[in-house]
Amino acid sequence: MKFLQRMRRFTIERKINQTYAKRLAAKGSRPEGVFWNSEANQINRFVTLLALIDTVTVDGPITGKAGYPVSIAEIGCGYGALYRYLQQRDAPDRWRYHGVDINPAMIAACRRNFPKEIAHFMVADRPQYEVDFSVFSGTYNLTPVEDCEQWLGYILQGLQSCWTLSRRGMVLNFLCAPEARISKKIYYTTRQDFITAATRHFGPTIAVPTKNVAGDFSFLISRDS
Ligand SMILES: C[S@@+](CC[C@H](N)C(=O)[O-])C[C@H]1O[C@@H](n2cnc3c(N)ncnc32)[C@H](O)[C@@H]1O
């Protein structure tokens, strides 16, 4: 990456980190602490992303059934809510999880919330080793920039560095609208714009509505299809 590009990313991420650190300090390790408006919406996002992974792994060679957990890296893990969800509600043996976040305050919260599993969480913007899937929930919703094209470029660059470490694919979600826009620092893409961009950069991409979350879509970019 060129020096100027690196500086631009650095500036963007510094602003993102300030906003999230302030929010986490105010609200704590709760959905509101990462700007979700309810736990149901947060969990429904996880459910939909994991279901998308299931569509390409349940009958494949790496299913939990066959005794091989699916390895996932959550990029933008926040305070560790997906990890908690996997531990409590989904079959924990089915998934091998690690979480990364660019925000040191989020990773510190994960380590406080899971003191026996601190090695699962790192400050980073990409998987720490090769995984089956990279998973992003809400990672790119908040943006300090005002230009949709610029923000999509930033997103695709971030996804590229995760794609090379994702053996089978990536799943992610976005708020979608009839036209791409940034409003009150929240990014909205269109379903088709993101499918087109991701297909061109990475490979076959599909979208499904996120369960019970109005306006949100979940995307699977798969190396398998
Ligand atoms: C809306 S929160 C969602 C957190 C978590 N996925 C959840 O659903 O509870 C988005 C998280 O992504 C992190 N983040 C933003 N940009 C990132 C990037 N480029 N790489 C890694 N993490 C990022 C933020 O620090 C924040 O913790």
The ligand as an SDF file (V2000), in Angstrom:
LIG
                    3D

 27 29  0  0  0  0  0  0  0  0999 V2000
  -21.0110   -2.0570   15.0180 C   0  0  0  0  0  0  0  0  0  0  0  0
  -19.6210   -2.6780   15.8850 S   0  0  0  0  0  0  0  0  0  0  0  0
  -20.0270   -4.4130   15.8390 C   0  0  0  0  0  0  0  0  0  0  0  0
  -19.2520   -5.2530   16.8240 C   0  0  0  0  0  0  0  0  0  0  0  0
  -19.5770   -6.7450   16.7620 C   0  0  0  0  0  0  0  0  0  0  0  0
  -19.3520   -7.2710   15.4420 N   0  0  0  0  0  0  0  0  0  0  0  0
  -21.0100   -6.9730   17.1940 C   0  0  0  0  0  0  0  0  0  0  0  0
  -21.8520   -7.2160   16.3230 O   0  0  0  0  0  0  0  0  0  0  0  0
  -21.2730   -6.8990   18.3830 O   0  0  0  0  0  0  0  0  0  0  0  0
  -18.2910   -2.5640   14.6910 C   0  0  0  0  0  0  0  0  0  0  0  0
  -16.9070   -2.9230   15.2400 C   0  0  0  0  0  0  0  0  0  0  0  0
  -16.0010   -2.9690   14.1380 O   0  0  0  0  0  0  0  0  0  0  0  0
  -14.7610   -2.4000   14.5210 C   0  0  0  0  0  0  0  0  0  0  0  0
  -14.0870   -1.9580   13.2930 N   0  0  0  0  0  0  0  0  0  0  0  0
  -14.3860   -0.8890   12.5160 C   0  0  0  0  0  0  0  0  0  0  0  0
  -13.6010   -0.8530   11.4290 N   0  0  0  0  0  0  0  0  0  0  0  0
  -12.7840   -1.9420   11.5160 C   0  0  0  0  0  0  0  0  0  0  0  0
  -11.7510   -2.4690   10.6900 C   0  0  0  0  0  0  0  0  0  0  0  0
  -11.4110   -1.8710    9.5380 N   0  0  0  0  0  0  0  0  0  0  0  0
  -11.1170   -3.6030   11.0750 N   0  0  0  0  0  0  0  0  0  0  0  0
  -11.4490   -4.2090   12.2430 C   0  0  0  0  0  0  0  0  0  0  0  0
  -12.4210   -3.7510   13.0710 N   0  0  0  0  0  0  0  0  0  0  0  0
  -13.0870   -2.6390   12.7110 C   0  0  0  0  0  0  0  0  0  0  0  0
  -15.1480   -1.2930   15.4780 C   0  0  0  0  0  0  0  0  0  0  0  0
  -14.0780   -0.9210   16.3150 O   0  0  0  0  0  0  0  0  0  0  0  0
  -16.3250   -1.9300   16.2230 C   0  0  0  0  0  0  0  0  0  0  0  0
  -15.8750   -2.6060   17.3720 O   0  0  0  0  0  0  0  0  0  0  0  0
  1  2  1  0
  2  3  1  0
  2 10  1  0
  3  4  1  0
  4  5  1  0
  5  6  1  0
  5  7  1  0
  7  8  2  0
  7  9  1  0
 10 11  1  0
 11 12  1  0
 11 26  1  0
 12 13  1  0
 13 14  1  0
 13 24  1  0
 14 15  1  0
 14 23  1  0
 15 16  2  0
 16 17  1  0
 17 18  1  0
 17 23  2  0
 18 19  1  0
 18 20  2  0
 20 21  1  0
 21 22  2  0
 22 23  1  0
 24 25  1  0
 24 26  1  0
 26 27  1  0
M  CHG  2   2   1   9  -1
M  END
$$$$
